[in-house]
Amino acid sequence: MEVSRDQSLISRINAFPQNAGKQKEEEPQPNQPNIETTDTEEKQEVLKVQVTKATKYFVDPERIYNIRSSVRGLALILNNEEFTYKEEYKTRTGSQVDVVNLSDLFQQLGFSVVTQQNLTRNNTLKYLVDFASHPAHASADMMVFCMSTHGGEKGKLMSSDCREIDIEEDILRMFTNENCPDLRGKPKFFIFQACQGQDSDYGVQLRGSHTDAKPIMSKTGAEISPPSSPLRDPTWEDMLIAYATLPGFVSYRNHVRGTWFIESLCKVMMERSCDTNLRDMLDEVARMLKKYQTEKGAKQSFKYDVIHFYKKVFFHPGLPPQPLQ
């Protein structure tokens, strides 16, 4: 029965620790440059997230993921603003705006949002283990994970104690069907707001076409089972991973409005989640992000990868829970 399923999920979520390990915030030192360079747009109004409610369910078991319970699932937001080695990794002023926007967005989309601030590498990995094994996932329809921090090259993220966290090995692998069976067959949406290098993109003069960045794909193979073998699901599937920028490039953050990517993502999703599927919304994010530019003409391109993500995700914000037929 749907009501008891949701009550069970809510009780399990309420038992999950929130905001543990938060460090005391320090005032940013003056004249510190940021790896994530700020833009200089005159318009400095902070985005106010207000999700447009849906009017109908989109249902197709073969092509659309089931997102219909009153609590969609858990959304975990990890944000690192302060770092141990401040000379090398500056305070990410403005990142708290992203936390507020993302929290408001996913709460209004029906998720129970958990936030964590300034975790060390060990605490991050321990928290990931607890989150991936949380019993609430068994009753959830979906999972959202977001990490906002400084980044390095080759898929590395920085913890608050300035140690590397590998996106694929330390994070994505935790949510495979093998390691997280309670999310098997359910969409898993990952958002990574971080630089992936030191290069800046100053664009090219406008012409009639543009070149798409080649996505980084996992080098995995699938063995075809003989007819007598039982059917099995892939170990890696149902994952959509959005990266704020391309490998080798910086991402941009405004001290007042937050990062370009998260602002664009939240704006598109709050306006379009009522009737648009997730991948189409990410295409809209790309169109919006194209309009951003620094005073010196620097641009930013984002990308997303999919791993056996073969159905559409409609969030159905504001609609009452609908039991499975």
C-alpha positions, -999 to 999 in steps of 0.1 A, spaced: 0 0 0 15 33 -10 8 52 22 25 27 44 55 26 20 59 64 23 55 63 60 82 37 62 105 57 40 99 89 61 107 71 93 140 57 79 150 91 65 144 109 98 169 85 115 196 95 90 222 119 104 222 154 89 248 181 90 272 160 110 308 170 109 302 206 99 332 227 106 330 263 119 331 287 89 359 312 88 358 346 72 375 346 38 408 365 37 409 396 16 423 397 -19 423 359 -23 418 348 -59 396 318 -66 404 288 -88 368 291 -98 369 326 -112 340 349 -105 320 366 -132 313 403 -133 277 405 -145 260 436 -132 228 417 -124 234 402 -89 199 391 -78 201 357 -61 179 330 -77 147 323 -57 138 287 -64 101 281 -69 92 249 -86 63 249 -110 39 221 -101 30 193 -126 -6 187 -138 -4 151 -148 17 119 -145 38 106 -174 35 68 -173 52 42 -195 68 13 -177 91 5 -206 104 40 -212 98 61 -181 112 55 -146 86 51 -118 87 84 -99 54 85 -80 57 82 -43 51 111 -19 88 111 -9 109 105 -40 140 95 -21 171 109 -6 191 138 -20 226 142 -5 245 175 -10 281 177 0 297 211 -1 333 220 7 339 257 12 368 258 36 401 239 31 431 230 52 457 245 29 442 279 23 470 293 2 465 266 -25 428 260 -21 410 293 -15 376 297 3 348 290 -22 328 321 -14 293 319 -28 291 281 -26 265 283 2 241 299 -23 243 267 -44 236 246 -12 204 267 -6 193 266 -42 198 228 -45 182 221 -12 151 242 -21 149 226 -55 150 190 -45 128 195 -14 102 210 -37 106 181 -61 97 157 -33 131 146 -19 143 144 16 175 165 15 206 158 35 235 183 36 270 180 48 297 207 49 335 206 49 341 169 53 376 154 53 383 126 29 379 98 55 346 113 67 334 117 31 341 81 23 325 69 56 294 90 50 292 76 14 292 40 28 264 49 52 244 67 26 247 40 -1 236 14 25 207 34 40 175 13 42 154 43 29 166 35 -6 146 3 -6 113 23 -5 126 52 -27 120 59 -63 153 76 -70 185 90 -56 203 124 -60 239 130 -51 257 164 -54 292 173 -45 305 209 -47 342 215 -41 375 223 -56 386 198 -83 416 185 -100 423 168 -133 413 132 -143 381 131 -123 394 141 -89 376 161 -62 392 178 -32 381 170 4 382 197 30 416 183 42 429 187 6 430 150 -3 418 136 -36 385 117 -40 381 98 -73 347 103 -88 344 68 -104 362 47 -79 352 64 -46 317 77 -55 300 61 -85 311 26 -77 293 29 -44 260 30 -62 263 1 -86 237 -27 -85 263 -49 -67 271 -23 -40 237 -7 -36 211 -33 -45 182 -12 -29 186 13 -58 187 -14 -85 165 -4 -115 161 31 -101 176 64 -115 206 78 -98 214 115 -106 249 127 -98 259 164 -99 296 174 -97 303 212 -93 341 215 -95 369 225 -117 386 198 -137 418 217 -145 432 251 -149 424 260 -185 399 288 -194 377 287 -224 376 321 -243 354 308 -270 356 313 -307 340 338 -331 305 329 -339 300 307 -369 272 284 -380 283 254 -360 301 243 -329 321 212 -318 308 190 -290 332 178 -263 338 141 -265 324 125 -233 345 102 -211 330 68 -211 337 38 -189 358 11 -205 335 -18 -196 325 -48 -216 295 -71 -214 297 -108 -220 267 -123 -239 252 -151 -219 242 -183 -236 204 -189 -240 204 -213 -211 218 -187 -186 194 -167 -164 189 -131 -174 209 -106 -154 211 -68 -150 243 -50 -157 264 -40 -126 266 -4 -138 233 11 -149 206 38 -143 232 65 -137 232 101 -151 263 121 -142 264 159 -148 297 177 -146 299 215 -143 327 218 -168 349 198 -192 380 179 -184 410 203 -181 389 234 -176 378 257 -147 342 264 -137 330 298 -126 314 310 -94 299 343 -85 304 354 -49 267 366 -47 248 342 -69 268 310 -67 282 290 -95 270 294 -131 262 258 -135 241 253 -104 222 285 -109 214 274 -145 205 239 -134 182 251 -106 165 277 -128 158 252 -156 146 224 -133 123 247 -113 106 259 -144 105 227 -165 103 198 -141 65 200 -144 64 186 -179 100 179 -191 122 149 -186 156 152 -169 178 147 -200 159 173 -220 162 197 -191 200 192 -191 200 202 -227 182 234 -217 209 240 -191 235 239 -218 216 265 -238 213 288 -207 250 283 -197 261 294 -232 248 329 -224 272 333 -194 305 352 -200 331 368 -178 343 404 -183 374 390 -201 352 368 -224 357 334 -208 330 308 -213 320 275 -197 307 243 -212 292 215 -191 287 178 -200 268 149 -188 274 112 -191 249 83 -190 256 48 -179 228 25 -191 203 52 -184 176 39 -208 144 55 -195 132 90 -189 128 108 -156 98 129 -149 97 144 -114 59 151 -112 64 179 -86 33 187 -65 13 157 -76 -2 133 -50 14 99 -47 2 73 -72 4 36 -64 18 12 -90 -8 -3 -113 
